[in-house]
Amino acid sequence: MEDSERWRAVGHIEAEQSITDVALFFGVHHSVISRLWKQFQTTQTVIRRPVAGRPRVTTPAEDRYIGIVAKRGIAERPPHV
């Protein structure tokens, strides 16, 4: 979600809409809005800060695929004689 959408979602919750209704409105899972609301309550902001560490090169889906292919490769190797 963009920062502007995050602020709008907080506004909807402050207007006493349920987290589930706000999530449906923005087309995201309710846990996304729940985490956003908790972040706002503790930090009074919805802007995401840059995190330390090396940027990701692969997506989580690609990571899962690599793991599956690696497991298949190990299972299909013939035993050493």
N, C-alpha and C positions, 0 to 999 in steps of 0.2 A: 504494500500500500504506500502511496505517496504521503508525504507529511501533511498535505492539505486534507487528504481523506482521513488521516489519523485524527486530526483536530476535529473534523466533522463528526467522526464516530464518538469521540469523547463528548461532544456537544449533545449528541443523541442520548447518550447514557445519562448525562446531567439533566436532560429533559425528561428523565424517568422512563425511558424506553428500556426494555430488557436487553441483556447481552445477546440473547438468541435472536431477537428481532433486528437488532443492529447488524448482526452477522449476516442474516438473510438479506438485508437491504444492500450491504456492500458485497455480497457474494463470496464471503469467506467463512471458514470454519469458526464456530463459536469460541474455540480456544484462542484464536488469534485476537479476538476482541477482548477476551478475558485477560490475556497477558498484557494487552495494550492498556486496559483500565488499571490493572495493578501497577504497571510502570508509571502511569500518570499519577496515581495516588501517592506513590513514594517519591517521585522526582519532580512532579508538577510540570512535566514536559512529555512530549511524545516523539521528540526528535531522536533518531537513533545516532549514537556516537560511533565513530570508527573504532574498530577493535584491533588490538595488537595481534601480531602474528603474520605469517605468510598468507597471501591470498590463495584461495582455492583455485586449482587448475581443472579439476574434474567435478562434475555434479554428483550429488548423492546417488542418482540413478546409475551414472557411469561407474561409480565405485562398486555398487552392487553387481553390475554386469561383469566387471573385472574379477570380482571375487568368485562368481559362479563359473566363469571360464577357467580360472585358475584351479578351482576344485575339480572340474572335469578333466583338465589336463593331467593332474596328479593321479586321478582314478584310472585314467586310460593308459598310463605308461606301463609297458611290459616290465616284469621283474628282471633285474639284472642277473645274468648267469655267469 
